[in-house]
Amino acid sequence: MNKTRLIIPAIVVLAFLGLSSVFIVDEREKALVLQFGQIRAIKEEPGLGFKIPLIQEVVKYDDRILSLDTPEIEVTPADDRRLIVDAFALYRIDDVRQFRQAVGVGGLRTAEDRLSGILNAKVREVLGSEDVTSNTILSEARAVLMERIRDAAREQAAALGLRIVDVRLKQTFLPEQNLAATFARMRAEREREAADEVARGEEAAQRVRAQADRSVVEITSKAQRDAEIIRGEADAERNRIFAEAYGKDREFFEFYRSLTAYARALKGENSTLVITPDSAFFNYLESPEGGGADRPAPAVAE
């Protein structure tokens, strides 16, 4: 009976010691075996590990890629237009021994505080350099700037046992007190560009109008010249016909011209003539014989 009382506690103690000497490392973790605060072993592969019970302890760290949001900071690029920058970083614990020696028992909280300070300093350094303006930060070139910040921060982060995977600028905006001045400057620039466009449009319109006016003058002059030529040719043809008719039958030609004069004198509302009865104008109306060759024909306004 006394032996049984001793065996059972011994088994319990042995079981406890056996279980305490075994630990499991998840695939998402890295582990350190510490003895009185000193690193005795590093377990980076998933599986079972062993330690000395009661003397050694196991500290586990996350082996996944972690994210860190940095507080908003104000930067001043080369053009002196201040900006508020909100960035974040992706990092992981690369060297667990270095990490433990750098942060001690503070763990991730201490590491992230120090990493945040490193990132803020590098953001100010890169975005405040002489070759970087606010337009550069707000353009597609910001991808190159983020790579520069990442590369600049990696060396100091390595001293903490960390590897920075990526750095991103989430937001970049103006301080509240600068918004009104910036909007006014942007409005002035757009108005200047609009005025330039209007001036160029007016210049083009003037060229088009001048060309159109010149074309009108040229076309009108050509048309008038052609009209004068045609009119002259028509007058010549008319005179030729009159001369030919006069040469063939002078009496008939004079009779025809008298009728034409009557038609022109009495057309429209002008139907009353006041002339002497013996006027030569009515010679062909008075004589039933149609007048004579020696009788002059009335003048006709052509």
Helices and strands as residue ranges (DSSP letters): H 2-20, E 22-25, E 29-35, E 38-43, E 47-50, E 56-62, E 66-69, E 73-75, E 83-93, H 96-103, G 104-106, H 107-127, H 134-137, H 142-158, E 162-173, H 176-248, H 250-265, G 280-282, H 283-286
